Amino acid sequence: MKILLAGSGQLAKELQPILLSIGEVIAVDRTRLDLSQPESIRQVMAEVRPDLVINAAAYTAVDKAESEPELAHAVNGIAPGIFAEECEKIGATLIHISTDYVFDGSSGLAYLETDNTNPLGTYGKSKLAGEEAIRKAGNRHIIIRTAWVYGNEGKGNFVKTMLRLGKEREEIRVVADQIGSPTWTKDLAEAISQLIPKIGPETCGTYQYTNSGVCSWYDFAIAIFEEADQIGFPLKIQRVIPITTAEYPTPAKRPAFSVLSTGKISAVLGAHPPHWRQGLRQMLAKELTVDS
Ligand SMILES: NC(=O)c1ccc[n+]([C@@H]2O[C@H](COP(=O)([O-])OP(=O)(O)OC[C@H]3O[C@@H](n4cnc5c(N)ncnc54)[C@H](OP(=O)(O)O)[C@@H]3O)[C@@H](O)[C@H]2O)c1
């Protein structure tokens, strides 16, 4: 199987070695494939003629998107539809990654794939447009919404930021009124690879995958410091202070509750995702090995 992997971020980097056991992987970063340029996508698709495309690239700067809506829309809203159209033409399947930010967070129950979407910010709106463009192009796709993603690879994420701040400062303030499910890229990448052999007309559609369990960013920060301290990360941090979203204004509005139901993907894979704290522990252990 020939797999075109778009992106070079934290998820793409985690996926690449795992996919090697499934097929030939052609990994393309923005130097070869610029998602803001439709022609660039069509050209790479024509050159590679993959059996499977995994789009792990996206405009992910949630706050910056508020001041760059056109670029966010081009990369997240338009490009996925072009991938889907090109896949339909050559009989390839598209696996596309989407986000919990398609929801407004006003629910108190884990969101189902079929629940009404209502993104609050430009990033969420652009990602929803991407989902819709894919669905419009046909049926040969799997959309996987995920949330609160962190990994050992890539430029940065919440865990890496906490580790850095925890080394530098005695006190930090973290938002305690946004609830979600932290998701380790390795667990997500494994789930994607397990889904690939199950792709067929009856399994195409929209799924959600996060690690199990829920917490606030504040709980997550506490857990990061507890687990990191236990395995010997050098930390200066003494206090983590819970604050409200109102006390930490950001350009983009974020959902207060973005827990995703993972029942549908668990039924296909035959297992529930590992708990987020287990993923965190494994990620930190790996991070410490790389650090030392
Ligand atoms: N991170 C999260 O918390 C989170 C939560 C929910 C869903 N997701 C989704 O999960 C997926 C993977 O995200 P991630 O966390 O791995 O993101 P990431 O680390 O920020 O990686 C994003 C990748 O997209 C690439 N990219 C951005 N603009 C591009 C363009 N115009 N052309 C080509 N490539 C471009 C980036 O390239 P450069 O490095 O060159 O900029 C980078 O390789 C995305 O679909 C994202 O929306 C992420």
The ligand as an ORCA input file, in Angstrom:
! r2SCAN-3c Opt
* xyz 0 1
  N      -2.673     19.996     18.729
  C      -3.878     19.812     19.241
  O      -4.116     20.007     20.438
  C      -4.999     19.316     18.360
  C      -6.277     19.167     18.917
  C      -7.327     18.688     18.106
  C      -7.072     18.371     16.790
  N      -5.828     18.541     16.274
  C      -5.607     18.228     14.866
  O      -4.662     17.180     14.798
  C      -3.921     17.294     13.564
  C      -2.440     17.209     13.840
  O      -2.084     18.326     14.631
  P      -0.664     18.464     15.334
  O      -0.928     18.652     16.777
  O       0.263     17.405     14.867
  O      -0.235     19.876     14.724
  P       1.189     20.540     14.520
  O       2.226     19.871     15.346
  O       0.973     22.007     14.664
  O       1.498     20.197     12.999
  C       0.793     20.814     11.965
  C       1.513     20.518     10.675
  O       0.811     21.140      9.610
  C       1.759     21.758      8.773
  N       1.203     22.871      8.004
  C       0.635     24.012      8.448
  N       0.319     24.790      7.401
  C       0.687     24.115      6.274
  C       0.643     24.398      4.891
  N       0.142     25.545      4.422
  N       1.123     23.474      4.034
  C       1.652     22.323      4.472
  N       1.747     21.999      5.767
  C       1.267     22.898      6.659
  C       2.823     22.257      9.722
  O       3.986     22.550      9.012
  P       5.097     23.565      9.605
  O       5.712     22.829     10.776
  O       6.013     23.745      8.461
  O       4.362     24.790     10.024
  C       2.942     21.039     10.624
  O       3.742     20.059     10.023
  C      -4.400     18.580     12.906
  O      -5.384     18.287     11.962
  C      -5.038     19.364     14.041
  O      -6.035     20.243     13.584
  C      -4.784     18.997     17.025
*
